[in-house]
Amino acid sequence: MSHPLNLQRGFSLPEVLVAMVLMVMIVTALSGYQRVLMHSFALRHQYLQIWRQAWQQTALYPFSPADGWKANRMQTTQSGCVSISVTMVSPSGRQGQMTRLHCPNR
């Protein structure tokens, strides 16, 4: 019941090698894309954390900063309005700055 070699079906060695090379190239490209994507998500998350911390610090009655965060807060009053500026430094060393103006309802 054996079949002659010329009647057997399947992929040739060069076809298999080309397919493997293409697969390796695609997997390598996708892993590089995933690494860049994760890095951009991490940067965006850090930006949102800095923004959230700065927003809390520029309130009239600020919250205490989270562990590892540093806040430099400056408050000035002019024409009945209160201007609060804050510089935040995250535990990883990223900095953010925000100024908010609070005016009483007239």
C-alpha positions, 0 to 999 in steps of 0.5 A: 500500500505504499505510494510512489514518492512522486504521487505524495502531496505536501509542501516542499522544503523551500515553501516551508522555509519561506513560510517560517521566515515570514512568520518570524518577521510578522511576529517580530514586527508585532512584538515591536508594535506591542512594546511601543504601544505599551510604552505609550499607554504607560506615558499616558497613564503617568500624564493622567496621574500628574494631571489628577494630582495637580487638579487636587492640589489646586483646589481651595482646600487641597488633599495631601499628595499621594505617597512619593509625590511632591507638591510645590503650591503657591497661592496669590490673591488679587481682585477678590480672586485666588490663583493657585499654582502647583508643580507636581513631581511624581515618584518616577521624576516626571513633572507637571504644572497647573494653575487654577483661578478661583473667583467668588460668584458675583 
